[in-house]
């Protein structure tokens, strides 16, 4: 990830956090700073975003590591 991508990710997640959207990382409550840092450190790993809605309103965003299966 380059610095611009890192900044954009942090700003996106921080804005969600300020709107009251809960951020989760690998099944645990987290925050925009921790998730951004983890995604930058783990560049060789992929993370999947899962958006959790309640009655059409975004409540949570989950980041879970995608595990690659060997053939």
C-alpha positions as CSV (number, residue, x, y, z in Angstrom):
1,X,0.0,0.0,0.0
2,X,1.3,3.4,-0.8
3,X,0.9,6.4,1.5
4,X,-2.0,7.9,-0.4
5,X,-4.0,4.6,-0.2
6,X,-3.2,4.3,3.5
7,X,-4.5,7.8,4.1
8,X,-7.6,7.3,2.1
9,X,-8.4,4.0,4.0
10,X,-7.9,5.7,7.4
11,X,-10.1,8.7,6.4
12,X,-12.8,6.4,5.1
13,X,-12.8,4.2,8.3
14,X,-12.5,7.2,10.6
15,X,-15.6,8.8,9.0
16,X,-17.6,5.6,9.5
17,X,-16.5,5.4,13.1
18,X,-17.6,9.0,13.7
19,X,-21.0,8.1,12.3
20,X,-21.3,5.4,15.0
21,X,-20.5,2.4,12.8
22,X,-18.6,-0.2,14.7
23,X,-15.4,-1.6,13.2
24,X,-14.3,-5.2,13.8
25,X,-11.0,-6.9,13.0
26,X,-10.8,-10.7,12.9
27,X,-13.9,-11.0,15.1
28,X,-12.9,-8.4,17.7
29,X,-14.0,-4.8,18.2
30,X,-11.4,-2.5,16.7
31,X,-11.0,1.1,15.4
32,X,-10.0,2.9,12.2
33,X,-6.3,3.3,13.3
34,X,-5.8,-0.3,14.3
35,X,-7.4,-1.7,11.1
36,X,-5.5,0.7,8.8
37,X,-2.3,-0.3,10.6
38,X,-3.0,-4.0,10.4
39,X,-3.9,-3.9,6.7
40,X,-0.7,-2.1,5.9
41,X,1.5,-4.5,7.8
42,X,-0.2,-7.6,6.4
43,X,0.1,-6.6,2.7
44,X,0.7,-10.2,1.6
45,X,-2.6,-11.2,3.2
46,X,-6.1,-10.2,1.9
47,X,-8.9,-9.0,4.0
48,X,-12.6,-9.2,3.2
49,X,-15.0,-6.5,4.2
50,X,-18.4,-7.5,5.5
51,X,-21.0,-4.8,5.9
52,X,-23.7,-5.5,8.6
53,X,-27.0,-3.7,8.1
54,X,-29.9,-3.4,10.4
55,X,-33.2,-2.3,8.7
56,X,-31.2,-0.8,5.8
57,X,-28.8,1.2,8.0
58,X,-25.1,0.3,8.2
59,X,-24.2,-0.7,11.7
60,X,-20.9,-2.6,11.5
61,X,-18.0,-3.3,9.2
62,X,-16.0,-6.4,9.7
63,X,-12.5,-7.1,8.3
64,X,-11.6,-10.8,8.2
65,X,-8.4,-12.3,6.8
66,X,-9.1,-14.4,3.7
67,X,-7.3,-17.7,4.0
68,X,-6.0,-19.2,0.8
69,X,-6.5,-22.9,0.5
70,X,-3.8,-25.0,-1.1
71,X,-4.8,-27.3,-3.9
